[in-house]
């Protein structure tokens, strides 16, 4: 592990790790949905040759997964500097900036901020991995 750089994250690394955990959970849920083809299949009873598929649509609607909503709300609750720090960590982890240019990344994140930070970050493929790599690169 690299020695920590002298950077002001403006956001507690434990909070960033919480975002990483939520992003991983969200990613895992999406991957499981893509792998689970059983919800799209219909089974037939060979003896009776009738449709035996039982779709629990109402039960599925009631069983809500708030991971996406929670992550969005947590990001939206950040102040300007905290949101910029989170974006900058993701950019460092993605390789857009070197760790020693973290302050420049933060400045650009503030200057480029348009619309929803949560929408931008949650639309970023591999968000959890980028945040983890960013923290590692910063040595925190």
ZIGI-V873998 format. One record per residue. N is the residue number from 1. RES is the residue in one letter. BURIAL is + if it has 24 or more other ideal C-beta (glycine too) atoms within 12 Angstrom, else -. Layout:
<<N RES BURIAL> <N RES BURIAL>>
This chain:
<<1 X -> <2 X -> <3 X -> <4 X -> <5 X -> <6 X -> <7 X +> <8 X -> <9 X +> <10 X +> <11 X +> <12 X -> <13 X +> <14 X -> <15 X +> <16 X +> <17 X -> <18 X +> <19 X +> <20 X +> <21 X -> <22 X +> <23 X +> <24 X -> <25 X -> <26 X +> <27 X +> <28 X -> <29 X -> <30 X -> <31 X -> <32 X -> <33 X -> <34 X -> <35 X -> <36 X -> <37 X -> <38 X -> <39 X -> <40 X -> <41 X -> <42 X -> <43 X -> <44 X -> <45 X -> <46 X -> <47 X -> <48 X -> <49 X -> <50 X -> <51 X -> <52 X -> <53 X -> <54 X -> <55 X -> <56 X -> <57 X -> <58 X -> <59 X -> <60 X -> <61 X -> <62 X -> <63 X -> <64 X -> <65 X -> <66 X -> <67 X +> <68 X +> <69 X -> <70 X -> <71 X +> <72 X +> <73 X -> <74 X +> <75 X +> <76 X -> <77 X -> <78 X +> <79 X -> <80 X -> <81 X -> <82 X +> <83 X +> <84 X +> <85 X +> <86 X +> <87 X +> <88 X +> <89 X +> <90 X +> <91 X +> <92 X +> <93 X +> <94 X +> <95 X -> <96 X +> <97 X +> <98 X -> <99 X +> <100 X -> <101 X -> <102 X +> <103 X +> <104 X -> <105 X +> <106 X +> <107 X -> <108 X -> <109 X +> <110 X -> <111 X -> <112 X -> <113 X +> <114 X -> <115 X -> <116 X -> <117 X +> <118 X +> <119 X -> <120 X -> <121 X +> <122 X +> <123 X -> <124 X +> <125 X -> <126 X -> <127 X +> <128 X +> <129 X -> <130 X +> <131 X +> <132 X +> <133 X +> <134 X +> <135 X +> <136 X -> <137 X +> <138 X +> <139 X -> <140 X +>>
